[in-house]
Amino acid sequence: MSIEPPQGSKVAPSFSWRFGAEMAYPLTPGMAGTFTLGYESRAVRIRSLSSAEYYSSSRVGYLDILPGFQFGAFWLGMNFGLPLGGSVTRRNGSGSETATRNMTDAEFDRVQVTLEPRIGVVIPVHVDANGWLGITITGGFALNEFIDPGDLTDAQREVAGNYQTVSGLFGLTYQFAIQGTGR
C-alpha cells in the first residue's frame, strides 16, 4: 500500500502474496541467522476519491532476497526485492471494462529495487525431530519508492504523490532440522 496517493486519489489496500524457501541457522541457543529466497507479487492500487469505480492498480513480481536474524520469537530482516515484470489494471467507471496489460518497457524501467526493513514474530506451533512448523507475522516499510519519481519538482511531487509502500505478511514456515544444532 502506498503512503501518500496523488491529489484527488485514495490508496486502496491490495492483496499481495509471496512464497519462497527459508532457512535458519542457530548461532547461539537464543539467536539464529535467517535467509529467505522467494517470489513476491506486490500491488499498489490508487482510486478516485469520488468513486471506487475509477482506479489504477500496478502489480510487480519481485525476486526477494531476505537475510535476517531471529531472537527467540522476534525476527528482524532486510528485504531486497528485484523487479522481474509487472502489469497495470485500469477501470474507468461503472459499466466500463476492466483492462489489464503488461507494463510497457518505459513503465517497467521506472520500477525500483525494493529496499525494505522488515520486523515480526515467528511462533512455533509444532516441533518434532524432523523440524518445526511456525506462524509468521511481519511488517515492512520500503525505504525507497515503488516507482522512480524522476525529475519532479517539490510542487509536482505534491500532485504526483509518494509511492513508498508499507506491507504486512501473515504466513506459515516449515523448517527442517539441522543435525547436531539442536534445531
N, C-alpha and C positions, 0 to 999 in steps of 0.2 A: 504494500500500500504506500503511495506517495504521501509525503508530509505536507505539501503545500501545492494545491492544484492551480491551474491558470485562472485568471479572473473570470467570473461568471460560471465557474465549474465547481464540482464537488468530487471528492475521492470516494469511490465505491469499493468496498472490500472485494477482493478477488481470490478465488480458490487457486492455490498453487500446490504442487506436490514434488516430492523427491524420493529417490531410492539410492542405495549405494552399499558399499562394503565398508565395514568399520572394524578397527582393531584397537585394542587397549593393551598396553604392556605395563605391568606393575613395576614402578620404580622404587617404592617403599610400601610397607603394609597399608598405608592410607592414601597413596598417591599413584596415579597411572598416567603415562603419556598416551594420547589417543591420536588416531589418524583415520579420516574418512575420505573415500574417493567415491563420487556419485554423480548422478544426473538430477538436475532440478529444472522444473518448468515453472517460471515465475511470471506473474502478470501484474500490470498496472492498469487500472480502469478509471477513466475520468468521465463524468456525466454532467449534463447541463443542470444548473440549479433549478431551472423552470420545469424540467420534465426528465424522468428516468428513461424515457423512450429515445432520448438522444444521448449516445455515448460512443466512446472510442476505447478500445482495450488493446494494449500491446502485450504480447506474450513472448518471452525469450527462453530458450533452452540453454542451460549452463552445464559445463563440466565443473563440478565442485571439488576443490581440494581443501580439506578442513583439518588442520592439525589442532591439537588442544591438550588440555590437562584435566584430569578428574581428581578431585579431592573428596574422598568419601562419595556422597551422592551429588555434590556440587561439581559442575562442569564449566569450563571456560575455554573458548577456542577462537580462531580467526579463519573465516571463510574467504577463499579466493575463488570467485566464480568466473570462468572463462566462457564468454558467449559463443554458442555454436550455431544458432539460427533463430529466426523469430517470425511471428505473424502479427497482423493487425486486423481487428474486427471493428466494424462501424455499423451503427444503426442511426438512421436519420429521422426518427419519429415513429409514432404508432402506425401500423399498417404497412410500414416500409420493410423491405428485405434487410436481413442482417447479412452483411457481406464480410467474408474473411479471405484474406490473401496473404501470401508470404511477404515479408518485408523486402523492399527494394534494396539494392546494394547501398544506395545513398542513406537510407534509413538505418540499415544494419551497421554501417560504418560509424554511426553516432552512438551505438550501444557500447557501454563501457564495461570493462572488467569490474566485477563487484568485489569490493574490499569491505568485509562486514565482520566486526567483532560479534561473537555470539556467547550467550550465557544461559545456563539452565541447570536442570537436575536430571539425573539418571537413577531411577528407582528400581532395584532388582525385585522381581516378583517370583522368580523360580530359579533355584540354583541346584545343580547336580554335578556329578563327576565329569560330565562332558562339556559343561559350560553353564551359561546363565542367560535368562530372558529378562529384559528390563523395559520399563516405560521411560521415554524421553520427552521432556518438555523444555523447549528452548525458545529464546527470542533473540533478534538481532537488529542492528541499525547500521545501514550502509554509510560508510564514510564519504563516499562519492555518489554522484547522481547516476541514475539508471541510464539516462540519455545525456550525452555530452551537450551542454548548453551552447557551445560555440562561442562566438564573439559578441554576446549580448551585453548591452549597457545595463546599468542598475535599473533604469526605468523599464526597459524591455523585460528584465528578469521578473519584475513585479507582475507584469501581464502574463508572461510565459509560465510562471510557477517554478517550484523547486521539486525535482524528481528524485530526491533521496528517498529510499524506501525503508520501511520497518517491516519485520516479518516475525511470525510465530510458527512453531512447529510442535506437533504432538505426534508421537510415533512409538514404534517398538524397535528394540535392538536385541539380537541374539549374538552372544559372544562365545566362541568355542574356547574351552580351557586350554591353557598352555602348560604342558607337562613341566613340573619342577618349579613353578612360580607360585603355586597356591591359588591360582585363579583359573 
